[in-house]
Amino acid sequence: MEALNRKPDMSVRKTMNLPDGTRIDVVGIPARKMMAIANDKKMSDMERGIHITAAKILVNGATVVYDDLLDGFTDEEVEQIVQFANDVNEKNGE
């Protein structure tokens, strides 16, 4: 029962700086939120991935949503952020 009352650890796990000085922090995401996004069948796999990434990052210390992530960064930056936030290794695609 104690596990149900525990607050999620939302501390910064790792940080990346983009060339323009923008700081990206990866924080924890509550399992329930992750599962709600992952199980939303209305979204494509790519949309789910971007939503999960947006839910677990801070940009210059502020939370972002899906639209902020797509509108505020170039395609290359979004790809870099997604890879960083989700520990994607380019060599093996994991």
ZIHUQUI-V399582 format. One record per residue. N is the residue number from 0. OMEGA is omega as a letter, one per 30 degrees, with the letter a starting at -180 (* if undefined). Layout:
n->(N;N)
omega->(OMEGA;OMEGA)
This chain:
n->(0;1;2;3;4;5;6;7;8;9;10;11;12;13;14;15;16;17;18;19;20;21;22;23;24;25;26;27;28;29;30;31;32;33;34;35;36;37;38;39;40;41;42;43;44;45;46;47;48;49;50;51;52;53;54;55;56;57;58;59;60;61;62;63;64;65;66;67;68;69;70;71;72;73;74;75;76;77;78;79;80;81;82;83;84;85;86;87;88;89;90;91;92;93)
omega->(a;a;a;a;a;l;l;l;a;a;a;a;l;a;l;l;l;a;a;l;l;a;l;l;l;l;l;l;l;a;a;l;l;a;l;l;a;a;l;a;l;a;l;l;l;l;l;l;l;l;l;l;a;a;a;l;l;l;a;l;a;l;l;l;a;a;l;a;a;a;a;a;l;l;a;l;l;l;l;l;a;l;a;a;a;l;l;l;a;a;a;l;a;*)
